[in-house]
Amino acid sequence: MMKKSLAEFIGTFALVLFGCGAAVISGKTPEGSAAGIGLLGIAFAFGLSVFVMAYAIGGISGCHINPAITISMLVAGKISAADAVGYIIAQFLGATVAAGVLYAILQGHLGFELKEWGLGSNGWGPGYLGEYSMTAAFIAEAVLTFLFLFVIFGTTSKFGNSTMAGAAIGFTLVLIHLFAIPITGTSVNPARSFGPAILAGGMALKQLWLFIVAPIVGGVVAAIVWRGLFEEK
């Protein structure tokens, strides 16, 4: 159990550090020009993080690195409650430590200022990226998490190709980010939202509830649908 939890800690740490780091450091140049990696680059940073960690820790913990996935697997009967609790604690800790490391690095940049929704935090409404409504944000996060979990269940089942599961899951996350970055910055992962929000405070922390509730709702529905309609008894 200790090895599994540590693997989840490291995997979630890597996801938040690479993904959020790409968004706030490499997303644009210091001068704000278009020479940065942009939306496509940020999407690939998150997707490739999951892709590589799936092969690094998949054999140890299954590479959930996302409380919504862990809860969904619990509902589907694929993980014990004890393991789920350990996973979730490790995921939140990993994300928070990663956000702290990212903050420490950013403080070394001349003129750095922690702004509203800083450190790659998720959000919605006036002042945040595309300024979408709370309803739009909730629908996007719930539906996209459902689709994400459906791909995970499908590729890791006997119907899928287990050797390609990491690639399929990683590229699905890329697609999700390409769609949702302008809406919410893309969470589909409560831990990924928790770490940056805790340090950024302000609106990021006030709006954190949506990025915990919506992905869990989407994940639970995916587990129920998969278990009820697709999984052979």
Buried (B, 14 or more C-beta within 10 A) or exposed (E): EEEBBBBBBBBBBBBBBBBBBBBBBBBBEEEEEEEBBEBEEBBBBBBBBBBBBBBBBBEBBBBBBBBBBBBBBBBBEBBEEEBBBBBBBBBBBBBBBBBBBBBEBBEEEEEEEBEEBBBBBBBBBEEBBEEBEEEBBBBBBBBBBBBBBBBBBBBBBEEBEEEEBBBBBBBBBBBBBBBBBBBBBBBBBBBBBBBBBBBBEBBBBEBBEBBBBBBBBBBBBBBEBBBEEEBEE
